[in-house]
């Protein structure tokens, strides 16, 4: 087994953190049938970070379905966001 490193950071009121599986960013879709990619997902999260968490959920779900279009979902998708 490989050793791992524990990281700590200070969170402040109003901060949000997101954890997610690779299923969202690896999904094929769009006009050219390519992967969504981490950069696009990061930009999506940054663009909605100030919205209410329930609204963020809706936007993330709709963006995924719109991207995927008629293509088959290729993996499980898990996105967790927490605001402090």
C-alpha positions as CSV (number, residue, x, y, z in Angstrom):
1,X,0.0,0.0,0.0
2,X,1.2,3.5,-0.8
3,X,1.3,6.1,2.0
4,X,-1.0,9.1,1.7
5,X,-0.7,12.6,2.9
6,X,-3.4,14.3,5.0
7,X,-4.0,17.9,4.1
8,X,-5.7,20.5,6.3
9,X,-7.1,23.9,5.4
10,X,-9.2,26.5,7.2
11,X,-12.8,27.1,6.0
12,X,-14.7,30.3,6.6
13,X,-18.4,31.1,6.8
14,X,-19.7,31.1,3.2
15,X,-17.0,28.9,1.8
16,X,-18.1,26.0,-0.4
17,X,-16.3,22.7,-1.1
18,X,-17.1,20.2,-3.8
19,X,-16.1,16.6,-4.2
20,X,-17.0,14.5,-7.2
21,X,-16.4,11.3,-9.0
22,X,-14.9,11.2,-12.4
23,X,-18.2,10.3,-14.0
24,X,-19.3,13.8,-14.7
25,X,-16.0,15.0,-16.3
26,X,-15.6,11.7,-18.3
27,X,-19.1,11.9,-19.9
28,X,-19.2,12.1,-23.6
29,X,-21.5,14.6,-25.2
30,X,-21.7,18.0,-26.8
31,X,-21.7,18.8,-30.5
32,X,-18.6,16.6,-31.1
33,X,-19.2,13.8,-28.7
34,X,-16.2,14.6,-26.6
35,X,-15.6,14.4,-22.8
36,X,-16.9,17.2,-20.6
37,X,-13.4,17.5,-19.0
38,X,-12.3,18.9,-15.6
39,X,-11.7,22.4,-16.8
40,X,-15.3,22.8,-18.0
41,X,-16.6,21.3,-14.8
42,X,-14.4,23.7,-12.7
43,X,-15.7,26.6,-14.7
44,X,-19.3,25.4,-14.2
45,X,-18.8,25.2,-10.4
46,X,-17.2,28.6,-10.2
47,X,-20.0,30.1,-12.2
48,X,-22.7,28.9,-9.8
49,X,-20.9,29.0,-6.5
50,X,-22.8,32.0,-5.2
51,X,-26.2,30.4,-5.9
52,X,-28.3,28.5,-3.3
53,X,-27.2,24.9,-3.0
54,X,-30.5,23.5,-4.3
55,X,-30.3,25.8,-7.4
56,X,-26.7,24.6,-7.9
57,X,-28.0,21.0,-7.9
58,X,-30.5,21.8,-10.6
59,X,-28.0,23.6,-12.8
60,X,-25.4,20.8,-12.4
61,X,-28.1,18.2,-13.3
62,X,-29.4,20.2,-16.3
63,X,-25.8,20.9,-17.6
64,X,-25.0,17.2,-17.4
65,X,-28.2,16.1,-19.2
66,X,-27.8,18.8,-21.8
67,X,-24.1,17.8,-22.4
68,X,-24.9,14.1,-22.6
69,X,-27.8,14.6,-25.0
70,X,-28.9,11.2,-26.4
71,X,-25.6,9.5,-25.6
72,X,-25.5,6.8,-23.1
73,X,-24.3,7.6,-19.5
74,X,-21.0,5.9,-19.3
75,X,-20.3,5.9,-15.5
76,X,-21.9,6.7,-12.1
77,X,-22.0,10.3,-11.3
78,X,-21.6,11.7,-7.8
79,X,-21.2,15.4,-7.0
80,X,-21.3,16.6,-3.4
81,X,-21.3,20.3,-2.5
82,X,-21.2,21.7,1.1
83,X,-21.4,25.3,2.1
84,X,-20.2,26.4,5.5
